[in-house]
Amino acid sequence: MDLPRSFTIREGDLRVLNPIDEAKLATLGRVIGLVPDAELLDLCSGKGELLCTWARDHGITGTGVDISTVFTAAARDRAAELGVADRVRFVHGDAAAYVPEHPVDVACCVGATWIGGGVPGTLELLDRALRPGGMALVGEPYWRIDPPDEETVAGSHARSRDEFRDLPGLVASFGECGWDLIEMVLADQDSWDRYAAAHWLNLRRWLDANPDDELAAELRRELTEDPLRYVRFQREHLGWGVFALLRR
């Protein structure tokens, strides 16, 4: 059980594996009012930057679960680097199937709602892990501008126009699922640019070092096509944010 190797090549040495940068991640930890010794569960925790930096800055404890062996190892290294390995732990496994030993204060799925088949199902996964009154954090794309055609939909990496809502529709969906939105931190175009362009640099460096690898042709094609697709479609049309929610 692992992610395809192309994922780890594309992400390279990035620490935050979504379009909010390290400053916005710090802002999120501050505005949701984290308190020392609060316990967090992070489903699809990637390289563990959320848990590790929040353990350092706010004194939280927590568990991260991710299907990638490479990302899980990087998360453990990051915890050791920041001196918080005694406060956070990282588990390699299926995040959708993981159930904590006891309820937690904050449950997160920041940018991987496919594990629940979308936002409603992911909120159910998070809710089952939360203590009464606990907080859910969900990271999710939304349409900034209504896509005018199917080319724009595909160019924004959506399987269909209905895969994402616009921001009012996404916020309304939280209420439809029985949750109050209490905070949000949204990506801007600069943080999108930093995330997308870092992939191109990682791909080019890898291609230069591995021209004969079996993935070289596929990733060469991606590097050729993705920058134009990004600036033509995704950058203008697709937004992304992390939303803090409490059960009604």
N, C-alpha and C positions, 0 to 999 in steps of 0.2 A: 504494500500500500504506500504509494508515494505520488508526488506530482511529476509530470513529464519534465525531462531535463531542460527543455526550452524555457520553462518558467524561471528556473534558478539562474540560467544564463542571462535572461532578459533583465531580471532584477539586480544582478551583479552585486555591488557592495551597497546598494540602497538599504537604509534602515527602516524607513516608513514605506510600506508597500501599498500605498494608495495616494490620491491626489492632495491630501493635506500634508503640509510640510511639518518639520519638527517644531516650529514656532506655534503653528495652529494646534498641534497635538498638545503642547504645553498649555495653551489657552483653554483647550477643552478640559484638561485635568483640573485647571483652576476654577473655571466657571461652574462646574457641576458640584463643587464643594466637597471634594474628597477630604476625608479625615483620617488621622493615623490609625492603623490597624484595621481599616475597612478591608473586607475580603472581596476580591474580584475574580471573575471567571471570564477569560477571553477566548472565544471560539474562533478558530482560524487565526491564530495569534501571530503568524508570520515569523519575523525575526525578533519578536518580543519587545519592540521599542516602547509600546504603550505601557506594558506592565513594568518594565525595567526602569524607565524614567519616572513613572509615577511612584514606584517604590522608593526611588532615590529622593524625589522632590516632596512627596506627601506621606511617606511612611506606610503605604498600603501593603497588603500581602496579596498573593494571587496565584492562579494556575492558568497557563496557556495551553491550548490544544491545537495541533496543526498536523496535517497529513504529510507535510514535507519533512523528510529527514534532514535535508540541508538547512532549511529554515529553523527547525527545532534545535539543531546543533548551534547555529548562529545565535539563537536566542539565549541558550545556556552560556555561550561565550560572552554575550553582552551583559548578562546578569553578573558574571564574574568580574568583568571589566568595571562595572559600576558599583561593585561591592554590595550587591543585593541578592546574591545567590541563596542566602538564608531566608529571604522573604518571598521569593517567587520561584516557581518550578514550571518546567515545560514538558509536556507529554506528547509523544508522537502517536497520533491516532485519528480516528474519524470524529470530527468535531460534532457532527449531527447525532452521533450515538453516545456522546460522553455525558454522564450524569455525575455531578459532584457528590462527595460523601455527605455533605450537609449544605443547606441553602447559603447563598452568598449575598453580599450587600449590593454588588453591581455585576451585571452579566452583559457581556459585549459581543457583538458580531459586527466588526467594522469593515464592511466592504466585501462580504461573502454570503449574501442572503440566499444564494443558490442552495446552501446546505438545508434550508427549510422550504425550498421551492418558491421563494419569494418572501416579501416582508411579513405577511400574516403568519406563515409557517415558522419563520425564524423567530418572531416574537413569542410563539408558543414554546419553542426550544429554550429561549432565554427565561421565559416566565417559570418554567418548571425548575429552573436552577435558583430562583430568587427567594429570599426570605420575604415575608409580608412587608410591604412598603419599600422593597428594593427597587433599584433603578436599572433600566435596560438602555444600552447604547447600541444604535444601529447605524451603520454607514451604508448609503445607498445612492445610486445615480438618479437624476431626474432630468427632464427636458427643460433647458433654459429657454429654448425657442422651439416651437412646434416644427418637427421635421417636415419639409414640403413634399418629400417623395421617398420612395423605397431606397433609392441610392443613398440618401442622407441617413436613413435608418441603418442600413448595412455599414455605411462608413463610420457610424458612431458605435459600432460593435454591439448593436442591438439585434436580436433575432426577429423582433417585430416592433411596430410602433407602440403596441400595448405592453411591451415588456417594462417600460418605465412610464411614470406619470409626470406631469409638470409639478412644480413645487407646491402650489396650492392643493393639487390632487394627492400628492404624497402626504402632506400634512393632514389632509382630510382622512386619508386611509388609516392613520394612527388612531384617530377618534373612532372610526368604524370598527377597529379591532379592540376598542375598550381602553385606550391609553391616552393620557394627557402628555402633550409635548411641553417640556419645561425648559429646554435649552437646545441650541444648535450651533455648530461651527461649520461653515460652508467653505469649500474650496473656491478660490478665485482663479482667474485665467493664468496668473503667474505661477501659482502652485501646481495647476494642471501642466503648464509648460515645463516646470522643473521635473515633474514626474515622467512625462512623456519623453522629453528630450534625453533624460538620463538613460532610458531604455536604448535609444539609438546609439549613444556612446558605448554602452555596455556591449551591444551587438557588434559594433564595428571593432572594438578591441578584441572581442572573442573571435571574430572572423579572421582578423589579422593573425591571431595566434594559432588558429585551428582550421586552416584552409581545406584540409582533407577530411575533416570530420563528417560523419554521415548526416549531421544536421546542417551542414554548411549551406547547401543549396536552399533549403527552406528558410533559414534565417537571413541569407543574403536577399531573398525575395522580400521578406518582411522589412528589412532595412531600406530597400529600394522603394517600397510602396507606402510604408506607414507614415513617414513625415508629411507627405502631401495629403494623405487621407485625414490625418489629424488636423492640419490647419484648414482644410477645406470643409470638414464636417464636424468632427468631435469638439474642437475647441470652441466653436460658436454655439453649438446646439445642446451640448450635454453638460449638466452641472453635477455636483457631487457634494454630499455633506454627511455629517455625523449628527444624529438626533438623540437627545436624552429624553426618556419616557418613564412615566410612573403609571401604574395600574389605577384605573378609576375605582 
